[in-house]
């Protein structure tokens, strides 16, 4: 419901910006595309280059191997994390990439929602340009631009990450019935880390670019991940879902 609501709001925003919106294209945008780049979707992109389908297919296959090949021989938390990684590779990096290939081949100006996130040299680059650009587009358009007028750019960054955390709590902690607040803490940490990387001291020390920037960014992203994908979510959502789809995690129970 939240996804459809965001899609509808994006369509109205694209129309207000002058995009040529037809009924068929709206239906395709809402039902057959995961991005929120409304203006791009409603604009012909035949002048652009085609997207290579091979990376998407490879990631789809690797994700399937992790989910149905590796995860079943593990147990508990390890099985959940490997299975969840496989799901993300299959969907966000595989299937959604191939969906972008499909639309670009038909003259629709879209880009894959994942843009080589491992190449990010800073948290701003990771969250703003490379990871889940559909969500980034939505938060920038409807949250950041409104918040800037009230709390300034730095405050707006924290508002965006606070909002992201609350949304992730809604889709992670609520179904899991536990771990409330931890996803929000994770995203607030990301916002604080982004602002820290923008300070003069961080720039002097190379923490927002080059190899040092990559290392600092990786640590801030990965070290607190158990806050985002907490134990209740793994045991109460991911492992049961893996059982349903035949991924075969051996241990279903676990501490909350």
Helices and strands as residue ranges (DSSP letters): H 2-16, H 23-32, H 38-41, H 54-65, I 66-70, G 71-73, H 76-88, I 89-95, H 96-105, G 117-119, H 123-125, I 126-130, H 133-139, I 140-144, H 145-168, I 169-173, H 174-176, H 182-197, H 200-204, H 210-222, H 225-228, H 231-233, I 234-238, H 239-244
